[in-house]
Amino acid sequence: MLDTAVKCLMCPHCGGPLQKSERQLKCPVGHSFDIARQGYVTLLKEPLHGIAGDTSEMLAARHEFLSGGYYQPIQDHVAHVVTARHCQGSSSPLTGSPTVVDVGAGAGDYLSAVLAACPGAQGIGLDVSKFAARRLARHHVRSCGIVADTWRQIPLRDGTASVVLSIFAPRNVSEIARVLQESGTWIVVTPTPQHLRELTAVPGVVSVHEDKAGKLVSVVAPRFALEVRRRIEFQCPLTTAAAELLLAMGPTAHHLNVDERHRVIMAAAETANGDQDADAVFSVTVSVDVSVFTQT
C-alpha cells in the first residue's frame, strides 16, 4: 500500500523524500510521479531503453506454479528467517514493524508469504516490469508495487529497509547496502548447478553456472558478511502441465517458444518414464541455496 510505504521512497532524480497526493507522488523540488490506475508507481531516473522485464504471461505462469505449492519449502524457509529475526513474538531484539523490500519481486508470491507470516510487516516490491508492478500493487493489502531499474538505483531512502529479499533476482550490492538498516537482513536465494537438472540437460534450457554461491560471497564481501547458508534440495513431482508452467515462468521463456518448451518437457518425461505421455508425472530436482547476509 503506497499510503504507508511512501515514507520509505525517494525521488529518483534528486533523492528527496516523496509525499502522496491523490494520484501522484511528489518531492519538495517538484518532481512528480503519476500513480497508475492499477495502484503502482514508476520511479525511474532514466528511461529503460528496451530493458526487458518479465512479460504478463511469464508472471501469470509463475504465480500459478508457486500457488501450486511446488516451491513451498523455499517460501516457508524465507518467511521463517524473516519472522525469527524481525517479527513480533520472536526472541530477536530486532522485532517491531519491519519493512520488507523484495528486489526483483516478480509476481509477489515470496513477499506475500513473508507478509502472511509476519502480520506487522510492510512490503515494497520492486521490479523492472510494469506487469509485475501491477500484480504487486494488488497481491497483498500490505504491499505496494514500484517499477524500478534496480541495477541502476533502488528508489528508497537510506536505511529504510529492515529486510531485503533477492530471490532468483539481480543484486545491486552497493544500493542494497545503502537502503538496508545497519541491523537489517539480506536474504538471497540462488539456484545450485543441480537445480532442475532433469530439464537443463536438454539443449536450449537455461542452466546455472558452477559455484554460483561462492562467487556471490566474493562479490558482496566488501559490504556484507555471510551469516548462515542453508541448502534446500528435494525431488518435486510435476505433471507435464506444471512443468510447462515452470519453463514458462523463468529465463528459458525468453529463449524458447511454447512449442520448443513442450518438446523439452516431453523429452524429460520420456527420459524419466520411457514414454511421452502427455499426462505423465515425473520428478525434477529443486536445489537452491538460501544465504543470509548482514552488513559488515
Stockholm file with secondary structure:
# STOCKHOLM 1.0

chainA/1-296         MLDTAVKCLMCPHCGGPLQKSERQLKCPVGHSFDIARQGYVTLLKEPLHGIAGDTSEMLAARHEFLSGGYYQPIQDHVAHVVTARHCQGSSSPLTGSPTVVDVGAGAGDYLSAVLAACPGAQGIGLDVSKFAARRLARHHVRSCGIVADTWRQIPLRDGTASVVLSIFAPRNVSEIARVLQESGTWIVVTPTPQHLRELTAVPGVVSVHEDKAGKLVSVVAPRFALEVRRRIEFQCPLTTAAAELLLAMGPTAHHLNVDERHRVIMAAAETANGDQDADAVFSVTVSVDVSVFTQT
#=GR chainA/1-296 SS CHHHHGGGBBCTTTCCBCEECSSEEECTTSCEEEBCTTSCEECCSSCCTTCCCCCHHHHHHHHHHHHTTTTHHHHHHHHHHHHHHHBTTSSCTTCBSCEEEEETCTTSHHHHHHHHHCTTCEEEEEESCHHHHHHHHHHCTTEEEEECCTTTCCCBCTTCEEEEEEESSCCCHHHHHHHEEEEEEEEEEEECTTTTHHHHTSTTSCCCCTTHHHHHHHHHTTTEEEEEEEEEEEEEEEEHHHHHHHHHSSGGGGTSCHHHHHHHHHHHHHHHHSSCCTTCEEEEEEEEEEEEEEEC
#=GC SS_cons         CHHHHGGGBBCTTTCCBCEECSSEEECTTSCEEEBCTTSCEECCSSCCTTCCCCCHHHHHHHHHHHHTTTTHHHHHHHHHHHHHHHBTTSSCTTCBSCEEEEETCTTSHHHHHHHHHCTTCEEEEEESCHHHHHHHHHHCTTEEEEECCTTTCCCBCTTCEEEEEEESSCCCHHHHHHHEEEEEEEEEEEECTTTTHHHHTSTTSCCCCTTHHHHHHHHHTTTEEEEEEEEEEEEEEEEHHHHHHHHHSSGGGGTSCHHHHHHHHHHHHHHHHSSCCTTCEEEEEEEEEEEEEEEC
//
